[in-house]
Amino acid sequence: MPIATLFLGDCREELRQVQSESVDLIVTSPPYANRRASSYGGVKPDAYVGWFLPIADELQRVLKPSGTFMLNIKECAVNGERHTYVIELILEMRKRGWLWTEEFMWHKKNSYPGKWPNRFRDSWERLLQFNKNRKFKMNQEAVMVPVGDWYENRMRNLSETDRVRDESKVGSGFGKKVENWIGRDMVYPTNVLHGATECNNRSHSAAFPYWLPEWFIDLFTDPSDLVLDPFIGSGTTAFAAIDKGRNVIGIEMYEPYYLNLKQKLEQELRLAI
């Protein structure tokens, strides 16, 4: 049975208990700037990079060379414009040796309309992928999706152009050979993930939807690998990892969240401290 290990405290301190280069995947969503003041104190946008970099340094230490760090984060608006702390954080992490390998976009399908004087309601969030090396574990076949309804009609009537590489008419250097799609029923996804937010907050103000960490667990880990969430909150990452046969480490500084998750895991005989 997979093992879940919980630590109560500030992850800047508790991460020191995690063995170096032992973690296969880090997936987390830290408090955004100016958010969760009642539970996490709230970090000002101008201080966010300085607050997060010591955490990033510890995450870099515990991550395996073949591992991946997925960071769900979103910049806030200050005085009518977007703050740059996310961009600044990316640049500073690169200076510390992180590779900013990819950026996924989470399209929140159930985001309802909204209006401010100079912008509209957010319906997407960043999912930043960082790695320590260019070669890392990635199971692309594990997240393939059905080819789509368009396939049957399109493949039934191939033209002569479809049977050769059709170069882009705008001179971009890109081209396609439609015939290569014959026989495919599954294809690789894009880097835009369409999924609803968590509607039942499960005693947490900003819970992950279950499918989100699950998707990255499928993509970047194998059974018995170790997943870390240094801001475990309500424990969505823990349950997704365990359900997939992965071990998990969770760190939570807000004691009510920690105790609630600990009780749930103990009830299901999933906790080892």
Long-range contacts (C-beta under 8 A, 24 or more apart in sequence): 1-269, 1-270, 2-224, 2-241, 2-242, 2-245, 2-246, 2-247, 2-248, 2-270, 3-247, 3-248, 3-270, 3-272, 4-238, 4-241, 4-242, 4-247, 4-248, 4-249, 4-250, 4-265, 4-270, 4-271, 4-272, 5-247, 5-248, 5-249, 5-250, 5-271, 5-272, 5-273, 6-232, 6-249, 6-250, 6-251, 6-252, 6-258, 6-261, 6-262, 6-265, 6-271, 6-273, 7-249, 7-250, 7-251, 7-252, 8-252, 8-253, 8-255, 8-258, 9-251, 9-253, 10-253, 11-55, 11-58, 11-230, 11-231, 11-251, 11-253, 12-54, 12-55, 12-58, 14-230, 14-251, 15-55, 15-58, 15-59, 15-61, 15-62, 15-230, 15-251, 16-58, 18-58, 18-62, 18-228, 18-249, 19-62, 20-61, 20-62, 21-61, 21-62, 21-63, 21-64, 21-65, 22-62, 22-64, 22-226, 23-62, 23-63, 23-64, 23-67, 23-226, 23-227, 23-228, 23-249, 24-64, 24-66, 24-67, 24-68, 24-137, 24-220, 24-221, 24-222, 24-225, 24-226, 24-227, 24-246, 25-67, 25-68, 25-69, 25-70, 25-216, 25-217, 25-220, 25-221, 25-225, 25-226, 25-227, 25-228, 26-59, 26-62, 26-63, 26-67, 26-68, 26-69, 26-70, 26-227, 26-228, 26-229, 26-230, 27-69, 27-70, 27-72, 27-213, 27-216, 27-217, 27-227, 27-228, 27-229, 27-237, 28-70, 28-71, 28-72, 28-228, 28-229, 28-230, 28-231, 28-232, 28-237, 29-71, 29-72, 29-73, 29-206, 29-208, 29-231, 29-233, 30-55, 30-71, 30-73, 30-230, 30-231, 31-231, 32-73, 32-74, 32-76, 33-75, 33-76, 33-83, 33-85, 34-76, 35-76, 35-206, 36-205, 36-206, 39-205, 39-254, 39-256, 39-257, 40-253, 40-254, 45-75, 45-76, 45-78, 45-83, 45-85, 46-85, 48-85, 48-89, 49-85, 49-88, 49-89, 49-92, 52-89, 53-89, 53-92, 53-93, 53-96, 55-230, 56-89, 56-93, 56-96, 56-98, 57-96, 59-228, 59-230, 60-96, 60-97, 60-98, 60-132, 62-228, 63-132, 64-132, 65-132, 65-133, 65-136, 66-133, 66-135, 66-136, 66-137, 67-131, 67-132, 67-136, 67-137, 67-220, 68-101, 68-129, 68-130, 68-131, 68-136, 68-137, 68-138, 68-216, 68-220, 69-98, 69-129, 69-130, 69-131, 70-104, 70-127, 70-128, 70-129, 70-130, 70-216, 70-220, 71-126, 71-127, 71-128, 71-129, 71-130, 72-106, 72-125, 72-126, 72-127, 72-128, 72-208, 72-212, 73-125, 73-126, 73-128, 74-122, 74-125, 74-126, 77-116, 77-119, 80-117, 80-118, 86-126, 86-128, 90-128, 93-130, 97-132, 98-130, 98-131, 98-132, 99-130, 99-131, 99-132, 99-133, 99-134, 100-128, 100-129, 100-130, 101-129, 101-130, 101-131, 101-134, 101-136, 102-129, 102-191, 103-127, 103-128, 103-129, 103-191, 104-128, 104-129, 104-191, 104-192, 104-193, 105-191, 105-192, 105-193, 106-193, 106-195, 106-212, 107-192, 107-193, 107-194, 107-195, 108-195, 108-196, 108-197, 109-194, 109-195, 109-196, 110-196, 110-197, 110-199, 111-197, 127-193, 127-216, 136-220, 137-220, 137-221, 137-222, 138-219, 138-220, 139-218, 139-219, 139-220, 139-221, 139-222, 140-188, 140-219, 142-218, 142-219, 143-188, 143-189, 143-215, 143-218, 143-219, 144-186, 144-187, 144-188, 144-189, 145-186, 145-187, 145-188, 145-189, 146-185, 146-186, 146-187, 147-181, 147-184, 147-185, 147-186, 147-187, 148-187, 151-181, 151-184, 151-185, 154-178, 154-181, 155-181, 155-182, 198-236, 201-234, 202-234, 203-234, 203-256, 203-257, 203-260, 204-233, 204-234, 204-257, 206-233, 207-233, 207-234, 207-236, 208-233, 208-234, 208-236, 208-237, 209-236, 210-236, 210-239, 210-240, 212-236, 213-237, 213-240, 213-241, 214-240, 214-243, 214-244, 217-241, 217-244, 217-246, 218-244, 221-246, 232-257, 232-261, 233-257, 233-261, 234-260, 234-261, 235-261, 235-264, 235-265, 238-265, 238-270, 242-270
